[in-house]
């Protein structure tokens, strides 16, 4: 399992930045979950794509690179939902 790269606090949504530390931690945990989900989906996708995506020196790096890029761009939106749902339940 590849850890989530450090998250720049300025890259967090404004309302998450101004929320308490617990909300920020839940959001970051949500981003970590999204990253793992995207990496697993990309691995499955490349496995079903045939030899084109599974061979070559950089084939194993593709799922992690895709997952890191999506996480760095703010994720899929699941992190926001997880942070908001947990905050509402508290």
N, C-alpha and C positions, 0 to 999 in steps of 0.2 A: 504494500500500500504506500503510495507516494503522498507525503503530507502536503497540505495546502500551502502554497507560497505565502509569504507575509502579505497581509492586506494593508494597503495604504489607507489610513483613517480618512483622508480627504476623498477617497474613492467610494466611501460608504454613502448611502443616501442621507440627505440632510436630516431627516427626522430620526434616522437611526443614530447618527452622530450626536444629536442633542438628547437622545434617550439615555437612560442609565446604562451602566456597564453590563448589567445582566442581559439587557435587550441586545446590546452590541455583541456579546458573547453568543447569544442564541442565533443571531444573524450570521455570524462567522461560522458557527457549527452548521447552520443550514447551507452555507456556501460549500463547506467541506463535504456535506452529503451530496449536494448537486455535482460536485467535482467527481466524486466516486461513481455516481450514477452515470454521468456522461462518459467516463472512462470505460465502464463496463459495457455500456451500449456501443461505444466505438469499437471495442474489442470484438463484440459479437458481430457488428457490421462488417469489420474487416475480415473476420473468419468466414462469413457467408459470401464475401465479394470474390472469393477465389484467390488464386496464386498471385494476382497482380498486387494486392494490398498486403499479403502475408509474407512475401519474400523480399529480399533486399536488406541492406544494412540498417536502414532506418525504419523498417516496418514496425518494430516493437515500440518505437517512440511516438508514432502517430496518435494512438488513443490518449496518451498523457498530454501531448502537445495540444490536442483539440480540447481536452478537459480543462487544461490550464488557461487556454485562451478564452473559453466561455466563462470561467470563473473570474478572470481578470476583467472581463467586460460587464460584470455585474450578475452573472449567472442566468438561470432560467426563470427566476421569479419564485422558486420554491422557498428560498431563504427568507424572503419577505413574508410569505404566507406562514412559515413556521414561526418566525419571530412574532408576528401579529397574533397568531392563534394562541401561542403560549402566553403572551401578554394579556390577552382577553380572558384566558382561563384562570389567570392568577388573581 
